[in-house]
């Protein structure tokens, strides 16, 4: 039973789980091996992906491998690993195996919730083909790093994959950590090699936009420190004397959390502008992230770099986005468009989205996004990408300013793919609409940020009970209804995700607001019950 005999010699067949033939992380040997692994995606895409009954294994690593200080600003961030649970819907394919790794175990009630959404497959059959693994580690470091720090877990992962030739890994974003894990597991990643990530930075995005003839807001890239920021702000104001505000962005922040606004109100003309900007900068820079400080913000700018650009004003401006993908065969495809729901002090924090984007401009942003996709392909990018815009109406039509490329999954990825998995339909790039298999159009409103302190204490099982009792679930027959996610964050953080699907934009919005009203009512009852209990006299027993 043991790996060592009494003499200390290893028995035949012994495998040391701590040993690895993998090359050192980041070495030329690892990069070469990863490049060879990625070549497997072509036969996977040709011979397995198109065929529902083909055996396959998908290894899901939902790590948010991002700056730790950025992640610390997101309430309940450890539960964001649950956003990719929509991939459990792949188990509707009868010979698909899914391996899902998380930092901490996910409640069985949450897994059951997704398995019961599977169309046409018994939950018991799907569960046999699902393997859930956990690091049992709630620390704030990225999940992928936790896996790499656990060689025995890597061994269990490798042993769980029935056939590496028919397997691939999918992640929220792909960094050097995910590349190293792919090599150690001997499976490719359907995502962008981090060697080609530069267009996904703020500076790289602006360069791509100019290249494809879709100029971003006027500004400057590659800021390195406070001096560069002052120079950029002064130059923008000199170019645009009527400029009211400028936006500063950290190079690789996400969801608007690394953004800040500088207001020029009261700035002097002429030679005194630079002195004024430098003096006013610590007082006037307003941050989108809560509890940010000037000192921390500038330190992160020096560490990460950044950009500054004109803030696009407009009373009726919109914030649409398009999503596309670059296949292993080199094809660039339009996936979807959305209107983003934004919040924060100046409306730059991503809260949710509506699908599809407004018909007045969704085809226009598709066309720009397609040009961007071809430019990304020429740079070696692979997998999903998104382009965010600021769109402002003018007398001669809408004007679209591309502001960011995301070479990763995003906040619009999981609701759209959930819609596809639930309805087995398709997106029509000619109209920008989504049609179910019965050729019915579907719309949705989705949020990752439905949040109230009154929701705290509600468990995922409570949420499921509330949904069933009030008819707030997805109806397979009508292919409309409500789907929840981020349920693990509900009890501690009072936060969850909601997606409402309907046959019209108005109906989807109405369904969403009805859901919020039900949750608020149930939460109020809980708060009242809690207050009633706390108001009662408490008997205290003392030890003798």
PyMOL commands that set and color helices and strands:
alter all, ss='L'
color gray80, all
select helices_A, chain A and resi 28-38+40-47+68-71+77-92+108-115+123-128+143-148+151-160+164-166+176-185+194-196+198-200+202-211+226-239+270-284+294-304+362-378+413-423+453-455+460-469+487-493+505-535
alter helices_A, ss='H'
color red, helices_A
select strands_A, chain A and resi 56-61+96-102+130-134+167-171+188-189+219-223+245-250+259-263+286-287+306-310+320-326+332-343+349-355+383-394+397-406+426-428+433-435+441-451+481-485+495-502
alter strands_A, ss='S'
color yellow, strands_A
deselect
rebuild
show_as cartoon
